[in-house]
Amino acid sequence: MAEEIKRSPVRGRWERLKRSKIIMWLQILVVALGAIFILRTMYDIYVIKQQQHQLQIQIEELKQSNEALEQDKQRLQDPQAIEDVARDELGLVKPGEVPYVK
């Protein structure tokens, strides 16, 4: 005959209580890790949006600079404009002219 081992009601209740506490702590851990993951993702999205905004500002500034350079390029297609720049900015003179220092 096989002997049956009987568990006491107190011990069974204690084991169920321990199991339910372990399950509860595991659930809390999963929720906490999920919250950390979500918060980290939201922070990463915020940082990316800030970088995107800064890049948009930089793009606008570069477009304006490019436009100014294009205008200078068009202006310097005229030989008279080139001569004006050579005289005013570089101090060059034509042969036979006397240089005037400002």
C-alpha positions in Angstrom: 0.0 0.0 0.0 1.2 3.3 -0.9 1.1 5.9 1.8 -0.4 9.2 0.9 1.3 12.2 2.2 -1.3 14.7 3.4 -0.5 18.3 3.3 -1.6 20.4 6.2 -4.2 23.1 5.3 -1.8 25.8 6.7 1.1 24.7 4.6 -1.0 24.6 1.4 -2.4 28.1 2.1 1.2 29.3 2.8 2.4 28.0 -0.5 -0.5 29.5 -2.4 0.2 32.8 -0.7 3.9 32.7 -1.6 3.0 31.8 -5.2 0.5 34.6 -5.5 3.0 37.1 -4.1 5.6 35.9 -6.6 3.1 36.3 -9.4 2.2 39.8 -8.1 5.8 40.9 -8.0 6.4 39.5 -11.5 3.4 41.5 -12.8 4.7 44.6 -11.1 8.2 44.0 -12.7 6.6 43.6 -16.1 4.5 46.7 -15.8 7.5 48.7 -14.5 9.7 47.5 -17.4 7.0 48.3 -19.8 6.7 51.8 -18.4 10.4 52.4 -18.6 10.4 51.2 -22.2 7.6 53.5 -23.1 9.1 56.5 -21.4 12.5 55.8 -23.0 10.8 55.6 -26.4 8.9 58.9 -25.8 12.2 60.6 -24.8 13.9 59.3 -27.9 11.1 60.6 -30.1 11.3 64.0 -28.3 15.1 64.2 -29.0 14.6 63.3 -32.6 11.9 66.0 -33.0 14.3 68.6 -31.5 17.0 67.5 -33.9 14.5 67.7 -36.8 13.5 71.2 -35.8 17.2 72.3 -35.6 17.9 70.8 -39.0 14.9 72.6 -40.5 16.3 75.9 -39.2 19.7 75.0 -40.6 18.2 74.2 -44.0 16.4 77.5 -44.1 19.6 79.4 -43.3 21.5 77.5 -46.0 18.8 78.2 -48.5 19.0 81.9 -47.8 22.8 81.7 -48.0 22.6 79.8 -51.3 20.2 82.4 -52.7 22.6 85.3 -51.7 25.4 83.4 -53.4 23.3 82.9 -56.5 22.6 86.6 -56.6 26.3 87.4 -56.3 27.1 85.0 -59.1 24.5 86.7 -61.3 25.9 90.1 -60.4 29.4 89.1 -61.2 28.6 88.0 -64.7 28.7 91.7 -65.7 32.3 92.8 -66.5 31.6 96.2 -64.9 30.7 94.6 -61.6 33.9 92.6 -61.8 35.9 95.8 -62.3 34.1 97.5 -59.4 35.0 94.6 -57.1 38.6 94.6 -58.3 38.9 98.4 -57.6 36.9 98.6 -54.3 37.8 95.4 -52.6 41.2 94.5 -54.0 42.5 98.0 -54.6 43.5 97.2 -58.2 44.0 100.0 -60.8 44.3 100.0 -64.6 47.7 100.6 -66.1 48.6 104.3 -66.1 46.1 105.2 -63.2 47.3 106.6 -59.9 46.0 104.5 -57.0 43.9 106.4 -54.4 44.0 105.1 -50.8 40.9 105.7 -48.8 
